[in-house]
């Protein structure tokens, strides 16, 4: 528990105030024994040898052991540091004997690091191989030197407890739980405002189109925010926690002026800033999960994150639907404050840093203070020294747009996810028309209909987990990763569920048909959506591993931008066409996307071969 508090924001503040005399790290204690490999920088380190590119290695003859006298035993190299390894030495099943010899010495690589360093299919296959290996005996990791003499500080051993990949399952689940609560709070903040529409219209005398700005500006803002906050969290000197804690605190504080707003403009401005400063959970939270879970187990963690991201908006109308008619429209903002403030406090007290570059940078600082050796640096420290403002802007702003504009596969997936997301947010306009006007539900009862979204998502998630556990994992362990298009197999079937669910919802919303039928249609839609999102979110980083962070940032922006627009055009569309024809129009667009999924599956390899961004 003390280590958990030490690595949390509160612990870092206590350490700063006490000049590191409280909640000390091992390097700061009197009984700390410096690892032998760090004890003598002049004799224990050897220069880092260059490694040939994968393409040339695979075109040459298999590696042969060097000749040696019969009396000597040749030991294989075992000190590979995969956090800084630029190329793969093992391809498919080749050199499996060599792999078994070095297995016990491999450091556990973060999933995010594995993606960012994988420029080719062979390198990605190598990272998957590492993820599937059983943990071997603890081995010491020998630090390496760069060409300019810097000594790269690394994990001390392959089982170093400071490495997030080595945390216990209990600690990983606790940290993931905090991230899920954070995500749930922010996502619920979008839809909880819909229960306040009537009260805001009455108090400020605005139209329904204007009052929906309280939802659309929030959604748009949390699509823009990750473009700024995600690159900041990737900086080794910053890490994940400072953006989380600072922005989420502002999110919590902005709930107060929203609840006390005396004019409509101030209310909308507060809502925009809520979405903007709550946005790190959209992209960076996924990065935190990648920090702590291996590539093989990451789908489970990411799918749970997607579940809470879906349930958040669904629970907003449920929580505020019964209270706002009694307590007033401001009550929804107070309810969100009562949820978000304790979550922020828990993160402040107990959320440890998960960014490997940040953890190792701080370790390098402690070792420099202990030994006086200024050559001790972390890999992230070296990388950050080469960063430029221009490069940061390109990666955070231009790269996501470039990927969507120049690669047809990425463009299609972005449009498809954005369309689904827009339809999802159109439910906040169509549900009141169906269940209040057609079936005579009150506001609270209408909010309860959103439970269908959660039920459909849970059903889909259970089936998806079974598919991963019983089919995908055994296949990867025995045959390797395979083509990225294999991750799309469930989408070939679930893509039909999306329009099917929408058509059921559209044409059964009638006084002559029981309301449960249309609810079932919504559930079917959510089952299809959950499978499609999970499939696409696994397909993209496997096809474009080097650009995974930019892919998700661009996808966040595209879907949030379209959803914010959908909120405004859906109400007039439903009033003009009716819910039946209006929803059918949206369903028709998803029918067209089915063809895109099949094209991506059957011709994805050809598209990737012609892409300038895909791993070759």
C-alpha positions as CSV (number, residue, x, y, z in Angstrom):
1,X,0.0,0.0,0.0
2,X,2.9,2.4,0.8
3,X,4.3,1.9,-2.7
4,X,0.9,2.6,-4.2
5,X,0.5,5.9,-2.3
6,X,4.2,6.8,-3.0
7,X,3.7,6.5,-6.8
8,X,0.3,8.3,-6.7
9,X,0.1,12.1,-7.1
10,X,-0.4,12.6,-3.3
11,X,2.8,10.6,-2.7
12,X,4.8,12.6,-5.2
13,X,3.6,15.8,-3.5
14,X,4.6,14.5,0.0
15,X,8.0,13.5,-1.4
16,X,8.5,17.0,-2.8
17,X,7.5,18.8,0.4
18,X,9.7,16.5,2.5
19,X,12.6,16.6,0.1
20,X,12.3,12.9,-0.6
21,X,12.7,11.9,3.1
22,X,9.3,10.3,3.2
23,X,8.0,7.5,1.0
24,X,11.4,6.8,-0.4
25,X,12.4,4.7,-3.4
26,X,14.9,1.9,-2.9
27,X,17.7,4.0,-4.4
28,X,17.1,6.6,-1.7
29,X,17.4,4.2,1.3
30,X,20.6,3.5,3.2
31,X,20.3,-0.3,2.7
32,X,20.1,0.0,-1.1
33,X,22.6,-2.1,-2.9
34,X,23.5,-0.8,-6.4
35,X,23.2,-3.6,-9.0
36,X,26.6,-4.9,-10.0
37,X,26.0,-3.7,-13.6
38,X,25.7,-0.1,-12.4
39,X,28.5,-0.2,-9.9
40,X,31.4,0.6,-12.2
41,X,30.5,2.5,-15.3
42,X,34.0,2.2,-16.7
43,X,34.3,-1.5,-16.7
44,X,30.8,-3.0,-16.7
45,X,29.4,-1.5,-19.8
46,X,30.1,-2.3,-23.4
47,X,29.0,-0.2,-26.4
48,X,25.6,-0.9,-27.9
49,X,26.1,-2.9,-31.1
50,X,24.2,-1.9,-34.1
51,X,21.5,-4.4,-35.3
52,X,20.9,-5.1,-38.9
53,X,17.5,-4.3,-40.4
54,X,15.0,-7.1,-40.4
55,X,14.8,-7.2,-44.2
56,X,18.5,-7.9,-44.6
57,X,18.6,-10.5,-41.8
58,X,15.8,-12.5,-43.4
59,X,17.5,-12.6,-46.8
60,X,20.7,-14.1,-45.4
61,X,21.5,-17.5,-44.2
62,X,20.3,-18.7,-40.8
63,X,22.5,-17.5,-37.9
64,X,25.4,-20.0,-37.2
65,X,27.3,-20.2,-34.0
66,X,30.9,-19.1,-34.2
67,X,33.6,-21.7,-34.0
68,X,35.2,-22.2,-30.6
69,X,37.6,-24.5,-29.0
70,X,36.0,-27.8,-27.8
71,X,36.9,-27.0,-24.2
72,X,35.0,-23.8,-24.2
73,X,31.2,-23.4,-23.8
74,X,29.6,-20.7,-25.9
75,X,26.9,-18.8,-24.0
76,X,24.1,-17.2,-26.1
77,X,23.6,-13.4,-25.7
78,X,20.9,-13.0,-23.0
79,X,20.8,-9.3,-22.3
80,X,18.3,-8.1,-24.8
81,X,16.5,-4.9,-23.8
82,X,13.3,-5.0,-25.9
83,X,12.2,-1.5,-24.8
84,X,15.1,-0.2,-27.0
85,X,15.4,-3.0,-29.5
86,X,14.8,-1.6,-33.0
87,X,14.5,-4.7,-35.0
88,X,13.4,-8.3,-34.5
89,X,15.9,-11.2,-34.4
90,X,13.3,-13.9,-34.6
91,X,10.8,-14.4,-37.4
92,X,7.8,-16.8,-37.2
93,X,9.3,-20.1,-36.0
94,X,12.9,-19.4,-37.1
95,X,15.6,-19.7,-34.5
96,X,13.1,-21.2,-31.9
97,X,16.0,-22.8,-30.0
98,X,17.7,-19.4,-29.7
99,X,14.4,-18.0,-28.5
100,X,14.0,-20.6,-25.8
101,X,17.6,-19.8,-24.5
102,X,16.9,-16.1,-24.2
103,X,13.3,-16.4,-22.9
104,X,14.1,-16.0,-19.3
105,X,16.1,-12.8,-19.8
106,X,13.6,-10.9,-21.8
107,X,12.3,-7.7,-20.2
108,X,8.5,-7.3,-20.2
109,X,7.6,-4.7,-22.9
110,X,4.7,-2.4,-22.6
111,X,2.1,-2.9,-25.3
112,X,2.3,0.7,-26.2
113,X,6.0,0.4,-26.6
114,X,5.7,-2.7,-28.6
115,X,3.3,-1.0,-31.1
116,X,5.4,2.2,-31.4
117,X,8.6,0.2,-32.1
118,X,7.1,-2.2,-34.6
119,X,7.8,-0.9,-38.1
120,X,7.3,-4.3,-39.9
121,X,5.1,-7.3,-39.6
122,X,8.1,-9.4,-38.4
123,X,8.7,-7.0,-35.6
124,X,5.1,-7.1,-34.5
125,X,5.1,-10.9,-34.7
126,X,8.2,-10.9,-32.4
127,X,6.4,-8.7,-29.8
128,X,3.5,-11.1,-29.9
129,X,5.9,-14.0,-29.4
130,X,7.2,-12.3,-26.3
131,X,3.7,-11.7,-25.0
132,X,2.8,-15.4,-25.2
133,X,5.9,-16.7,-23.5
134,X,5.8,-17.9,-19.9
135,X,7.8,-15.9,-17.4
136,X,11.2,-17.5,-16.8
137,X,13.6,-17.2,-13.9
138,X,14.5,-13.7,-12.8
139,X,17.6,-12.4,-14.6
140,X,19.5,-9.2,-14.2
141,X,19.2,-6.7,-17.1
142,X,22.5,-5.1,-18.1
143,X,22.1,-1.5,-19.2
144,X,23.4,-0.5,-22.6
145,X,25.3,2.5,-23.9
146,X,24.4,4.8,-26.8
147,X,27.0,5.9,-29.4
148,X,27.6,9.1,-27.5
149,X,28.4,7.3,-24.2
150,X,25.0,7.6,-22.4
151,X,24.3,4.7,-20.1
152,X,20.7,3.7,-20.5
153,X,18.9,3.1,-17.2
154,X,16.6,0.2,-17.4
155,X,14.7,-2.2,-15.2
156,X,17.1,-3.9,-12.8
157,X,15.7,-7.4,-13.4
158,X,13.2,-9.1,-15.7
159,X,10.8,-9.2,-12.7
160,X,11.4,-5.6,-11.6
161,X,8.3,-4.7,-9.5
162,X,8.4,-1.1,-10.7
163,X,7.7,-2.3,-14.3
164,X,3.9,-2.0,-14.7
165,X,3.9,-5.2,-16.8
166,X,5.1,-7.0,-13.7
167,X,2.5,-5.7,-11.3
168,X,0.3,-8.3,-9.6
169,X,-3.1,-9.0,-11.1
170,X,-4.8,-7.4,-8.1
171,X,-2.8,-4.1,-8.6
172,X,-3.5,-4.1,-12.3
173,X,-7.2,-4.6,-11.7
174,X,-7.3,-1.8,-9.1
175,X,-5.6,0.7,-11.4
176,X,-7.8,-0.3,-14.3
177,X,-10.8,0.1,-12.0
178,X,-9.9,3.7,-11.2
179,X,-9.5,4.4,-15.0
180,X,-12.9,2.8,-15.7
181,X,-14.6,5.0,-13.0
182,X,-12.9,8.0,-14.4
183,X,-14.1,7.1,-17.9
184,X,-17.6,6.4,-16.7
185,X,-17.9,9.8,-15.0
186,X,-16.8,11.8,-18.0
187,X,-18.9,9.9,-20.5
188,X,-22.0,10.0,-18.2
189,X,-21.4,13.8,-18.1
190,X,-22.4,14.1,-21.7
191,X,-25.9,12.6,-21.5
192,X,-26.9,13.5,-18.0
193,X,-27.6,17.0,-19.3
194,X,-30.4,15.7,-21.5
195,X,-32.6,15.4,-18.4
196,X,-32.2,19.1,-17.9
197,X,-33.5,20.2,-21.3
198,X,-37.0,21.1,-20.2
199,X,-35.9,23.2,-17.2
200,X,-33.2,25.1,-19.2
201,X,-35.8,25.9,-21.9
202,X,-38.2,27.3,-19.3
203,X,-35.6,29.3,-17.3
204,X,-33.6,30.8,-20.2
205,X,-36.3,30.9,-22.9
206,X,-34.3,29.2,-25.5
207,X,-35.4,26.7,-28.3
208,X,-34.8,23.0,-28.2
209,X,-32.1,23.4,-30.9
210,X,-30.2,25.8,-28.7
211,X,-30.5,23.8,-25.5
212,X,-29.0,20.7,-27.3
213,X,-25.8,22.8,-27.5
214,X,-25.2,21.7,-23.9
215,X,-24.8,18.1,-25.2
216,X,-23.2,18.8,-28.6
217,X,-20.5,21.2,-27.3
218,X,-19.5,18.7,-24.6
219,X,-19.2,15.9,-27.2
220,X,-17.2,18.1,-29.6
221,X,-14.9,19.3,-26.9
222,X,-14.0,15.8,-25.7
223,X,-13.1,15.0,-29.3
224,X,-10.7,18.0,-29.5
225,X,-9.1,17.6,-26.1
226,X,-7.1,14.4,-26.9
227,X,-5.3,16.1,-29.7
228,X,-3.6,18.2,-27.1
229,X,-3.5,16.1,-24.0
230,X,-2.5,12.8,-25.5
231,X,0.9,14.0,-26.8
232,X,1.6,15.7,-23.5
233,X,1.1,12.4,-21.7
234,X,3.5,10.7,-24.0
235,X,6.4,13.1,-22.9
236,X,8.7,11.2,-20.6
237,X,9.1,14.2,-18.3
238,X,5.4,14.4,-17.8
239,X,3.8,11.0,-17.8
240,X,0.1,10.0,-17.5
241,X,-0.8,11.3,-14.1
242,X,-0.3,15.1,-14.3
243,X,-2.6,15.4,-17.3
244,X,-5.2,13.2,-15.6
245,X,-5.2,14.9,-12.2
246,X,-5.0,18.5,-13.4
247,X,-7.6,18.2,-16.2
248,X,-10.0,16.1,-14.2
249,X,-9.8,18.5,-11.3
250,X,-10.8,21.3,-13.7
251,X,-13.6,19.1,-15.0
252,X,-14.9,18.7,-11.4
253,X,-14.6,22.4,-10.7
254,X,-16.4,23.4,-13.9
255,X,-19.5,21.5,-12.7
256,X,-20.0,24.2,-10.1
257,X,-20.4,27.2,-12.5
258,X,-22.6,25.0,-14.7
259,X,-24.9,24.2,-11.8
260,X,-25.0,27.9,-10.7
261,X,-25.2,29.5,-14.2
262,X,-27.3,32.6,-14.4
263,X,-27.3,32.9,-18.2
264,X,-27.4,30.4,-21.1
265,X,-24.1,31.4,-22.7
266,X,-22.3,30.8,-19.4
267,X,-23.9,27.4,-19.1
268,X,-22.8,26.3,-22.6
269,X,-19.3,27.6,-22.0
270,X,-19.1,25.6,-18.8
271,X,-20.3,22.5,-20.6
272,X,-17.7,22.9,-23.4
273,X,-14.9,23.2,-20.8
274,X,-16.2,20.1,-19.0
275,X,-15.9,18.1,-22.2
276,X,-12.5,19.5,-23.1
277,X,-10.9,18.9,-19.7
278,X,-12.6,15.6,-19.2
279,X,-11.3,14.3,-22.6
280,X,-8.0,12.6,-21.5
281,X,-10.0,9.5,-20.6
282,X,-10.9,9.0,-24.3
283,X,-7.4,8.3,-25.6
284,X,-4.9,8.4,-22.8
285,X,-6.9,6.0,-20.6
286,X,-6.5,3.4,-23.3
287,X,-2.7,4.2,-23.3
288,X,-2.6,3.5,-19.6
289,X,-4.2,0.1,-20.1
290,X,-1.6,-0.6,-22.8
291,X,1.1,0.3,-20.3
292,X,0.1,-2.4,-17.8
293,X,-1.5,-5.2,-19.8
294,X,0.4,-7.5,-22.2
295,X,-0.6,-7.6,-25.9
296,X,-2.3,-11.0,-25.3
297,X,-4.5,-9.8,-22.4
298,X,-5.1,-6.2,-23.6
299,X,-8.4,-7.0,-25.5
300,X,-10.1,-7.9,-22.2
301,X,-9.0,-4.6,-20.6
302,X,-9.9,-2.5,-23.6
303,X,-13.3,-4.1,-24.1
304,X,-14.2,-3.4,-20.4
305,X,-13.1,0.2,-21.0
306,X,-15.4,0.3,-24.0
307,X,-18.2,-1.1,-21.9
308,X,-18.0,1.7,-19.3
309,X,-17.6,4.2,-22.1
310,X,-20.9,3.0,-23.5
311,X,-22.7,2.6,-20.2
312,X,-21.7,6.1,-19.1
313,X,-24.0,7.9,-21.6
314,X,-26.7,5.3,-21.1
315,X,-26.8,5.8,-17.3
316,X,-27.0,9.6,-17.5
317,X,-30.7,9.9,-18.3
318,X,-31.4,7.1,-15.8
319,X,-29.8,8.9,-12.9
320,X,-31.1,12.3,-13.7
321,X,-34.4,11.4,-15.2
322,X,-36.3,11.1,-11.9
323,X,-34.5,13.8,-10.0
324,X,-34.5,16.8,-12.3
325,X,-38.3,17.0,-12.6
326,X,-38.5,17.3,-8.8
327,X,-35.3,19.2,-7.9
328,X,-34.8,21.3,-11.0
329,X,-32.5,21.2,-14.0
330,X,-29.4,22.1,-12.0
331,X,-29.7,18.9,-10.1
332,X,-28.1,16.9,-12.9
333,X,-24.8,18.9,-12.6
334,X,-24.8,18.4,-8.8
335,X,-25.3,14.7,-9.2
336,X,-22.3,14.5,-11.6
337,X,-20.2,16.5,-9.1
338,X,-21.1,14.0,-6.4
339,X,-19.8,11.2,-8.7
340,X,-16.8,12.8,-10.2
341,X,-15.3,14.4,-7.1
342,X,-14.8,11.1,-5.2
343,X,-13.4,9.5,-8.3
344,X,-10.9,12.4,-8.6
345,X,-9.9,12.0,-4.9
346,X,-9.4,8.3,-5.3
347,X,-7.1,8.9,-8.3
348,X,-5.2,11.6,-6.5
349,X,-4.6,9.3,-3.5
350,X,-4.0,5.9,-5.2
351,X,-3.4,6.1,-9.0
352,X,0.2,5.2,-9.7
353,X,2.2,6.3,-12.7
354,X,2.0,3.8,-15.5
355,X,4.2,5.4,-18.2
356,X,7.4,3.4,-18.5
357,X,9.5,6.3,-20.0
358,X,8.4,8.5,-17.0
359,X,9.2,5.8,-14.4
360,X,12.6,5.1,-15.8
361,X,13.4,8.8,-16.2
362,X,12.8,9.3,-12.5
363,X,14.9,6.3,-11.7
364,X,17.7,7.7,-13.8
365,X,17.5,11.0,-11.8
366,X,17.7,9.0,-8.5
367,X,20.7,7.0,-9.7
368,X,22.5,10.2,-10.9
369,X,22.0,11.7,-7.4
370,X,23.2,8.5,-5.8
371,X,26.3,7.9,-7.9
372,X,27.2,11.3,-9.3
373,X,27.4,9.7,-12.8
374,X,25.8,12.1,-15.2
375,X,26.0,9.6,-18.1
376,X,23.1,7.6,-16.5
377,X,20.1,8.5,-18.6
378,X,16.8,6.9,-19.5
379,X,15.8,6.0,-23.1
380,X,12.9,8.4,-22.8
381,X,15.2,11.2,-21.7
382,X,17.4,10.7,-24.7
383,X,14.3,10.6,-27.0
384,X,12.8,13.7,-25.4
385,X,16.1,15.7,-26.0
386,X,15.6,15.1,-29.7
387,X,12.0,16.3,-29.7
388,X,11.1,19.5,-31.5
389,X,8.0,21.7,-31.3
390,X,7.5,21.2,-35.0
391,X,7.7,17.4,-34.7
392,X,5.3,17.4,-31.7
393,X,2.7,19.4,-33.7
394,X,3.0,17.1,-36.7
395,X,2.5,14.0,-34.6
396,X,-0.4,15.4,-32.5
397,X,-2.3,17.5,-35.1
398,X,-1.3,16.6,-38.6
399,X,-0.5,12.9,-38.4
400,X,-4.0,11.8,-37.4
401,X,-5.5,13.9,-40.2
402,X,-2.9,12.6,-42.7
403,X,-3.7,9.0,-41.9
404,X,-7.4,9.4,-42.5
405,X,-7.0,11.5,-45.7
406,X,-4.3,9.3,-47.4
407,X,-5.2,5.7,-46.4
408,X,-8.6,4.3,-47.5
409,X,-8.7,1.6,-44.9
410,X,-8.2,4.1,-42.1
411,X,-10.7,6.5,-43.7
412,X,-13.4,3.9,-43.9
413,X,-13.0,2.7,-40.3
414,X,-13.1,6.3,-39.1
415,X,-16.2,7.0,-41.1
416,X,-17.9,3.8,-39.9
417,X,-17.1,4.3,-36.3
418,X,-18.2,8.0,-36.5
419,X,-21.5,7.0,-38.1
420,X,-22.2,4.4,-35.4
421,X,-21.3,7.0,-32.7
422,X,-23.5,9.6,-34.3
423,X,-26.4,7.1,-34.4
424,X,-25.8,6.3,-30.7
425,X,-26.1,10.0,-29.7
426,X,-29.2,10.4,-31.9
427,X,-30.9,8.1,-29.5
428,X,-30.9,10.9,-26.9
429,X,-33.2,12.8,-29.3
430,X,-35.3,9.8,-30.7
431,X,-36.0,8.0,-27.4
432,X,-38.1,10.9,-25.9
433,X,-40.1,11.1,-29.2
434,X,-40.8,7.4,-29.1
435,X,-41.3,6.6,-25.4
436,X,-42.7,9.9,-24.2
437,X,-44.9,10.9,-27.1
438,X,-45.9,7.4,-28.4
439,X,-45.9,5.3,-25.3
440,X,-46.6,8.0,-22.7
441,X,-43.6,7.4,-20.5
442,X,-42.6,10.1,-18.1
443,X,-39.0,11.4,-18.1
444,X,-37.7,8.9,-15.5
445,X,-39.3,6.0,-17.3
446,X,-37.8,7.1,-20.6
447,X,-34.4,7.2,-18.9
448,X,-34.8,3.6,-17.9
449,X,-35.1,2.6,-21.6
450,X,-31.4,3.3,-22.0
451,X,-30.7,0.2,-19.9
452,X,-31.2,-1.7,-23.2
453,X,-27.9,-0.2,-24.4
454,X,-26.1,-1.6,-21.3
455,X,-27.8,-5.0,-21.6
456,X,-26.9,-5.3,-25.3
457,X,-23.3,-4.3,-24.6
458,X,-22.8,-6.7,-21.8
459,X,-24.2,-9.6,-23.9
460,X,-21.9,-8.7,-26.7
461,X,-18.9,-8.4,-24.4
462,X,-19.5,-11.8,-22.9
463,X,-19.6,-13.4,-26.3
464,X,-16.5,-11.4,-27.4
465,X,-14.5,-12.6,-24.4
466,X,-15.5,-16.2,-25.1
467,X,-14.3,-15.7,-28.7
468,X,-11.0,-14.2,-27.6
469,X,-10.4,-16.9,-24.9
470,X,-11.4,-20.0,-26.8
471,X,-10.4,-19.1,-30.3
472,X,-8.0,-16.1,-30.7
473,X,-5.6,-16.8,-27.8
474,X,-5.0,-20.5,-28.7
475,X,-4.6,-19.5,-32.4
476,X,-2.0,-16.9,-31.5
477,X,-0.1,-19.2,-29.2
478,X,0.1,-22.0,-31.8
479,X,0.3,-20.2,-35.1
480,X,1.3,-16.7,-34.4
481,X,-0.5,-13.4,-35.0
482,X,-1.5,-14.0,-38.6
483,X,-2.9,-11.4,-40.9
484,X,-4.6,-8.4,-39.2
485,X,-7.8,-9.1,-41.2
486,X,-8.4,-12.2,-39.0
487,X,-9.4,-9.7,-36.2
488,X,-12.3,-8.7,-38.4
489,X,-14.0,-12.1,-38.6
490,X,-16.6,-11.4,-35.9
491,X,-17.4,-8.1,-37.7
492,X,-18.4,-10.0,-40.9
493,X,-21.5,-11.3,-39.0
494,X,-22.1,-8.5,-36.5
495,X,-22.2,-5.9,-39.2
496,X,-25.6,-7.2,-40.1
497,X,-26.9,-6.7,-36.6
498,X,-26.5,-3.0,-36.7
499,X,-29.0,-2.2,-39.4
500,X,-31.2,-5.0,-38.3
501,X,-31.5,-3.6,-34.8
502,X,-32.2,-0.1,-36.2
503,X,-34.9,-1.3,-38.5
504,X,-36.6,-3.1,-35.7
505,X,-36.5,0.0,-33.5
506,X,-37.7,2.2,-36.3
507,X,-40.7,0.2,-37.5
508,X,-42.0,-1.3,-34.2
509,X,-42.2,2.1,-32.4
510,X,-46.0,2.1,-32.6
511,X,-48.9,2.3,-30.1
512,X,-50.1,-1.0,-31.5
513,X,-46.8,-2.8,-30.7
514,X,-45.5,-3.4,-27.2
515,X,-42.6,-1.1,-26.3
516,X,-40.3,-4.0,-25.4
517,X,-40.0,-4.9,-29.1
518,X,-38.4,-1.6,-30.0
519,X,-36.2,-2.0,-26.9
520,X,-35.0,-5.3,-28.2
521,X,-34.1,-3.7,-31.5
522,X,-31.9,-1.2,-29.6
523,X,-30.2,-4.1,-27.8
524,X,-29.5,-5.9,-31.1
525,X,-28.0,-2.7,-32.5
526,X,-25.7,-2.5,-29.4
527,X,-24.5,-6.1,-29.8
528,X,-23.5,-5.4,-33.3
529,X,-21.8,-2.1,-32.5
530,X,-19.8,-3.6,-29.6
531,X,-18.4,-6.3,-31.8
532,X,-17.6,-3.9,-34.7
533,X,-15.8,-1.4,-32.5
534,X,-13.7,-4.1,-30.8
535,X,-12.8,-5.7,-34.1
536,X,-11.7,-2.4,-35.7
537,X,-9.8,-1.3,-32.6
538,X,-7.8,-4.5,-32.7
539,X,-7.4,-4.4,-36.5
540,X,-6.0,-0.9,-36.7
541,X,-3.0,-1.1,-34.3
542,X,-2.0,-4.5,-35.8
543,X,-2.1,-3.0,-39.3
544,X,-0.4,0.3,-38.5
545,X,1.4,-0.4,-35.2
546,X,3.8,2.5,-35.4
547,X,0.9,5.0,-35.7
548,X,-1.5,3.5,-33.1
549,X,-1.6,6.6,-30.9
550,X,-2.3,8.9,-33.9
551,X,-4.9,6.5,-35.2
552,X,-7.0,6.6,-32.0
553,X,-6.6,10.3,-31.6
554,X,-7.9,10.9,-35.2
555,X,-10.7,8.4,-34.7
556,X,-11.7,10.1,-31.4
557,X,-11.9,13.5,-33.2
558,X,-13.8,12.2,-36.2
559,X,-16.5,10.4,-34.3
560,X,-17.0,13.2,-31.7
561,X,-17.3,15.8,-34.5
562,X,-19.9,13.8,-36.4
563,X,-21.8,13.0,-33.2
564,X,-22.0,16.6,-32.2
565,X,-23.5,17.4,-35.6
566,X,-25.9,14.5,-35.3
567,X,-27.3,15.8,-32.1
568,X,-28.5,18.9,-34.0
569,X,-29.8,17.5,-37.2
570,X,-31.5,14.4,-35.7
571,X,-34.4,16.2,-34.0
572,X,-35.5,18.2,-37.1
573,X,-35.0,15.0,-39.2
574,X,-37.2,12.9,-36.9
575,X,-39.9,15.6,-36.8
576,X,-39.9,15.9,-40.6
577,X,-39.5,12.3,-41.6
578,X,-40.8,10.6,-38.5
579,X,-38.8,8.3,-36.3
580,X,-39.5,5.3,-38.6
581,X,-38.2,6.8,-41.8
582,X,-35.5,8.9,-40.0
583,X,-33.9,5.9,-38.2
584,X,-34.3,3.9,-41.4
585,X,-32.3,6.5,-43.3
586,X,-29.5,6.1,-40.8
587,X,-29.8,2.3,-40.9
588,X,-29.4,2.4,-44.7
589,X,-26.1,4.1,-44.3
590,X,-24.9,1.2,-42.1
591,X,-26.1,-1.3,-44.7
592,X,-23.6,0.4,-47.1
593,X,-20.9,0.0,-44.5
594,X,-21.3,-3.8,-44.5
595,X,-19.8,-3.9,-48.0
596,X,-16.8,-1.9,-46.6
597,X,-16.2,-4.5,-43.9
598,X,-16.1,-7.3,-46.4
599,X,-13.8,-5.4,-48.7
600,X,-11.5,-4.7,-45.8
601,X,-11.5,-8.4,-44.9
602,X,-10.9,-9.8,-48.4
603,X,-8.7,-7.0,-49.9
604,X,-7.1,-5.6,-46.7
605,X,-3.7,-7.2,-47.6
606,X,-3.7,-5.5,-51.0
607,X,-4.7,-2.1,-49.4
608,X,-1.9,-2.5,-46.8
609,X,0.6,-3.3,-49.4
610,X,-0.1,-0.1,-51.2
611,X,-0.2,2.0,-48.0
612,X,2.7,4.2,-47.0
613,X,1.8,3.8,-43.3
614,X,1.0,0.1,-42.9
615,X,3.6,-2.3,-41.5
616,X,5.1,-4.3,-44.3
